[in-house]
Amino acid sequence: MLVLITYDVSTMSSEGQRRLRKVSKICQDYGQRVQHSVFECIVDSTQFAVLKMKLIDVIDQEEDSLRFYQIGNNYKSKVEHVGIKESMDLEGPLIL
């Protein structure tokens, strides 16, 4: 299923900047960045649960926020892109 993850991490302190890097790294392990603080991740339900727990463990819930949008399996008909930085097909072949 496609999950859209957005986050807002306070970077007013060095600890906040560290949290921001950790959140970004965790999201990169599961999907692709489509905006500065927005990731598209193709995951199954188990991977989604693990990803969600990892992110919740990193953030400070008093200063930061996470949003998870479960788009589902038929996401190709639900996602429309306009402008630069066309996203990569995460399920397509990878050519190096």
C-alpha positions in Angstrom: 0.0 0.0 0.0 1.1 3.6 -0.5 1.5 5.6 2.7 2.2 9.3 2.6 4.2 10.6 5.6 4.5 14.2 6.5 6.4 15.7 9.4 7.2 18.9 11.1 10.1 18.7 13.5 11.2 21.7 15.5 14.8 22.7 14.7 15.2 25.4 17.2 17.8 23.3 19.1 20.6 21.0 18.1 18.5 18.2 19.5 15.7 19.1 17.2 18.0 19.2 14.2 19.2 15.7 15.2 15.6 14.5 15.4 14.9 15.9 11.9 17.9 14.1 10.4 16.7 10.8 12.1 13.1 11.2 10.9 14.3 11.9 7.3 16.7 8.9 7.4 14.0 6.5 8.6 11.6 7.7 5.9 14.3 7.3 3.2 14.8 3.7 4.3 11.1 3.0 3.4 10.4 5.3 0.4 11.2 8.4 -1.6 11.1 12.1 -0.7 8.6 14.0 -2.8 8.7 17.3 -0.9 11.0 18.6 1.8 9.1 16.9 4.7 6.9 14.6 2.7 7.6 10.9 1.8 5.8 8.3 -0.3 6.4 4.8 1.0 5.2 1.5 -0.5 4.9 -0.8 2.5 2.8 -3.7 3.7 0.9 -3.5 7.0 3.8 -5.0 9.0 6.3 -2.6 7.5 4.0 0.3 8.1 3.6 -0.6 11.8 7.3 -0.8 12.2 7.9 2.5 10.4 5.3 4.2 12.4 6.8 3.0 15.7 10.3 4.0 14.7 9.1 7.5 13.8 7.1 7.9 17.0 10.1 6.8 19.1 12.2 9.6 17.5 10.0 12.6 17.7 9.3 14.8 20.7 5.5 14.8 20.8 5.5 18.2 22.6 7.4 19.9 19.8 7.0 17.8 16.6 4.3 16.3 14.5 3.8 13.4 12.2 0.9 12.7 9.8 0.3 9.3 8.1 -2.0 9.1 5.0 -2.9 5.5 4.0 -3.6 5.8 0.3 -3.9 2.1 -0.3 -3.1 -0.3 -3.1 -4.8 1.5 -5.9 -2.8 4.6 -5.4 -1.8 5.1 -9.1 -5.2 6.4 -9.9 -5.3 8.6 -6.8 -1.9 10.4 -7.1 -1.5 13.2 -9.6 1.7 15.2 -10.1 2.2 18.6 -11.8 5.5 20.3 -12.2 9.1 19.5 -11.8 10.7 16.6 -9.9 8.5 13.8 -11.3 8.5 10.9 -8.8 10.1 7.6 -9.5 8.0 4.4 -9.9 8.9 2.6 -6.7 7.5 -0.7 -8.1 9.1 -0.4 -11.5 12.5 -1.9 -12.6 15.6 -0.3 -11.2 18.3 0.3 -13.8 21.8 1.2 -12.7 
